Amino acid sequence: KAGVTQTPRYLIKTRGQQVTLSCSPISGHRSVSWYQQTPGQGLQFLFEYFSETQRNKGNFPGRFSGRQFSNSRSEMNVSTLELGDSALYLCASSGWGSGDEVGNEQFFGPGTRLTVL
Amino acid sequence: GNSVTQMEGPVTLSEEAFLTINCTYTATGYPSLFWYVQYPGEGLQLLLKATKADDKGSNKGFEATYRKETTSFHLEKGSVQVSDSAVYFCALSPLEGGKLIFGQGTELSVKP
């Protein structure tokens, strides 16, 4: 099976702009989770989508939002970018909730490196 | 709440040395436990997992045992190689699933 893909791989934006990141999960996976990775805060959970519904949410402001499409592809959006949003954004897919439980093993994409200037 | 604590790095070892990276957790019930590895410029790769108490996960010479009594999941390898240099993350998945909670990561550097 093809792995998790994320586009774009690198992005440079300026403060105040908005950005949309895309993630295509492993075929058959219906759960997609997003994480933010920074040197200071480490890996933090943003949200999880399953069958087009947000099922879990982390502690991030409302500027961070996401959605999932009927083919399980997911996008996340960050509005009004701040310097502190510069990070590696990782997407992961899982068979959790689809009968392929395996203890919620998540498979990660290569990430999108966002730089906010 | 749920949390994961890892030993701080960086850890520097010589090739063929024994590796231990400590990981302890706090969680409600019995979560699933994972070790992920991240090589420079890449995403995370699952190294091994354990889904219930006393399970031993193993892969590529790495091992970790789910210890309920000590709430630990320490990563070990008998003989490290230069190619093992990476950042290692311990993580748990709560019973409700859908997310992973990570430790802060431990950077490992193996010298020839």
Interface residues (C-beta under 8 A of the other chain):
Chain A: V4 S31 S33 Y35 G42 L43 F45 E48 F50 R55 N56 G58 L90 A92 S94 W96 G97 E101 V102 G103 N104 E105 Q106 F107 F108 G109 P110 G111
Chain B: S32 F34 Y36 E42 G43 L44 Q45 L46 K49 T51 F89 S93 E96 G97 G98 K99 L100 I101 F102 G103 Q104 G105
